[in-house]
Amino acid sequence: MENHESSQIRTLSYVENEDHPVFGTLVEQILHLLNSRLVFSDIIIHQNSPLLLRQPKGLVAVTDSPITKEELEEFFEVIEPDWEARIKDRAFDRSIDLHTARIRANCFTFQGKKRLGCVIRRFPKEPLALASLGLRTAEQDFAQLTSGLVLIIGDTCQGKSTTIASMVDEINKTRSGHIITIEDPVETLIPQRKCIITQREVGQDGDVESYYLGALDALRERPDVIVIGEIRDSQTAQEALALAESGPLVLASLHARSTELGLQKMNRLLGNSEAQSQALANALRGVLCQALLPSVDGDRYFLATECLTSNPEVVRMVESARFGDVRTLMDGGTGKFNAGCHSMNSALVYLLREKKISMEDARNATTDRIGFADACYAAMLNAA
């Protein structure tokens, strides 16, 4: 977007951008956007290009005015005084309270270190109310658990961290205990209510070097609830399982496309042994898979989920590593009603029936394309 005149990215109208302060500092412009009514997930900043927003239906430029190198350097100075040394080796993340908003900024160079760039993600100042997210009752009930392992899975930027923060704060509101979170970086700050909250940041300048070491430390810190921001490797997976077996409730995030793929990935990280499959089956309390879809009007996101709640049949499937059978169970193909279990397709068909999302976006979000076509056909027959 160095030559904005040739860009095909739409620019906000004067009415849409609410008199954006083009001549203010970059910090002032960012704060204006963070406190505006505009719907977006990220602010993307490239040196010599206009500010861009990632909205539900795609990218949009805030104005035609490019951001200069000096403006970016001034912003980097605000969030990291030692930014020049940090950025020499690689991109760096910083989560900070920027006056009235909390953000995570990933700062980087590109084009052979000739240009600077930054992507800003905004977070709520406090966790959102669990009931406001659009989760079903069985999914909200994961916050009532006192032990075991709950996996929150999905692709990147699908609201997993928001859901976990809301679950943790629901626990925080309803019972007493010690909650430990291990995050990279710390995103939404959770206020102390009935619980004492220990939010530990992973990283070179954080509280602990890795998720694994944070999980290892947590066992000695008398936790009632532990949040592992992401299971990335075998060590962290094994420690998450060990923690869940030792008594506390463990909420952990895992990147995977669907429930069965998430379970396969977790089992692989654990070593794919029969003993580890049995341990996972006994510790697992549920799996929540999430996708955020743009509304038809492009003015908001809708949450679609699939959920697996543990029961004797689920335990048998996980013990024997029959993860493909989980799909049939969630679809109701076993001929039995399984409380707390449903597929992503059922959520997508409901949103389509309500005319909240488009068919194209639903197809992109489904975790089972063949099943999605069948579910849509069945819904059409029922409607007729």
C-alpha positions, -999 to +999 in steps of 0.1 A: +000+000+000+030+023-004+012+039-034-023+042-019-036+057-052-033+022-068-047+003-038-081-014-042-087-013-004-117+009+004-113+040+025-137+049+053-161+077+045-161+109+066-192+098+084-178+063+091-145+075+106-162+099+130-139+129+122-107+109+127-078+132+139-056+130+108-032+156+122-029+141+157+000+120+169-002+083+160-010+075+196-040+099+195-052+084+162-050+049+176-068+059+208-095+075+187-100+043+168-100+021+200-127+043+215-148+047+184-179+027+174-161+011+145-162-027+145-127-042+139-103-067+154-069-053+145-052-021+134-025-027+108+002+000+104+028+001+077+053+029+073+044+051+043+008+036+042-025+047+057-038+031+088-058-001+080-085-018+101-094-055+099-132-055+098-155-085+096-157-083+058-120-074+052-095-046+053-104-009+051-082+022+052-090+048+078-078+078+057-056+085+027-029+099+049+003+077+052+020+070+085+056+082+085+087+064+099+090+091+126+054+086+138+059+048+141+092+054+160+074+077+184+047+051+190+073+023+195+090+045+221+057+047+241+052+009+242+089-002+245+117+023+253+143-002+242+125-010+209+155-004+186+175-032+203+144-055+204+135-051+168+170-059+154+166-096+160+129-102+153+094-089+159+084-082+195+050-082+213+039-058+240+006-058+259+000-025+276-028-002+289-029+027+265-049+052+285-085+040+282-078+008+262-057-024+266-038-035+235-013-060+223+012-046+197+034-067+175+062-045+161+084-056+132+106-045+103+101-056+067+116-051+032+151-058+045+147-037+076+139-006+055+104-001+068+086-004+101+053-020+108+029-029+136-003-049+142-024-039+172-051-062+187-075-046+212-088-063+243-116-056+267-105-037+298-123-064+318-135-099+308-169-099+290-198-115+308-198-152+299-235-151+291-229-124+265-206-144+243-233-166+225-222-199+241-248-226+248-257-235+284-236-267+284-206-247+272-210-221+299-212-249+324-175-257+319-170-228+343-188-247+370-162-275+369-137-278+397-112-304+382-101-320+350-091-307+315-111-285+292-097-278+257-107-246+239-097-251+202-100-234+169-080-215+143-061-183+153-083-152+160-115-171+167-121-157+202-105-185+222-088-161+246-119-140+251-139-172+260-112-184+285-110-149+301-148-149+305-149-184+320-122-175+344-140-144+355-172-164+359-153-186+383-138-155+399-174-142+406-189-174+420-163-192+442-131-186+462-097-199+451-064-192+434-064-188+396-031-189+377-029-179+341+001-185+318-002-162+288+019-149+259+014-121+264-011-113+292-042-100+274-073-091+293-066-082+329-088-101+354-098-081+385-097-097+419-132-106+430-137-138+451-104-153+438-068-143+440-055-139+404-019-146+393-014-137+356+020-148+345+035-137+311+057-160+290+087-145+272+121-130+274+110-101+295+081-119+311+076-139+343+085-173+329+105-185+299+079-209+285+044-223+289+059-256+300+080-240+328+049-219+338+028-251+341+056-268+360+057-239+385+019-238+388+018-272+405+037-258+435+016-226+437-015-242+452-039-234+422-076-242+420-077-232+383-049-230+358-051-214+323-025-225+298-026-199+270-015-223+243-003-259+242+025-258+216+047-288+224+048-322+240+063-310+273+034-285+278+008-311+268+022-336+292+023-310+320-012-298+313-024-334+316-004-340+348-019-308+363-054-319+355-048-353+371-035-336+402-067-318+412-072-283+398-093-274+368-071-268+337-084-246+308-060-248+278-060-234+243-050-255+213-048-246+176-068-271+156-095-270+130-120-293+146-128-312+178-114-345+165-083-329+150-077-312+184-080-345+202-057-361+177-031-333+181-033-335+219-029-373+218+001-370+194+018-344+216+013-368+246+031-396+227+002-416+211+007-443+237-022-464+251-015-453+286-015-416+276-048-420+257-064-435+288-050-407+310-064-381+285-098-399+285-100-399+323-089-362+327-109-347+298-141-329+308-148-313+275-137-297+242-151-264+228-143-256+192-149-220+181-153-200+149-161-163+145-182-154+114-189-120+099-226-110+099-243-106+065-242-068+070-205-069+080-211-049+111-203-076+138-192-112+143-213-142+153-198-171+173-204-206+161-193-236+182-191-273+184-189-290+218-179-323+232-188-330+268-173-361+284-195-391+291-188-428+293-190-432+255-166-403+249-142-418+275-142-451+255-136-433+222-107-413+236-092-443+254-090-463+222-080-432+201-111-435+179-112-398+174-131-400+141-161-415+159-164-382+179-178-365+148-207-391+146-214-387+183-216-349+180-239-352+149-262-375+168-254-404+145-250-429+173-288-429+178-284-416+214-289-382+229-256-370+242-261-340+266-237-311+260-226-324+226-233-307+192-216-302+159-204-270+143-229-277+115-259-274+138-247-240+149-240-229+113-274-241+101-291-221+129-272-189+120-281-194+083-318-200+092-318-168+111-301-150+081-273-138+103-244-152+082-238-159+045-236-194+030-201-188+018-188-179+053-206-209+067-189-232+042-155-217+051-162-222+089-176-258+088-155-285+104-172-311+082-180-301+046-199-332+036-219-332+067-226-295+062-242-301+028-264-328+043-274-306+072-284-278+049-304-301+027-322-316+058-329-280+070-344-271+036-367-302+037-378-294+073-385-258+063-406-269+033 
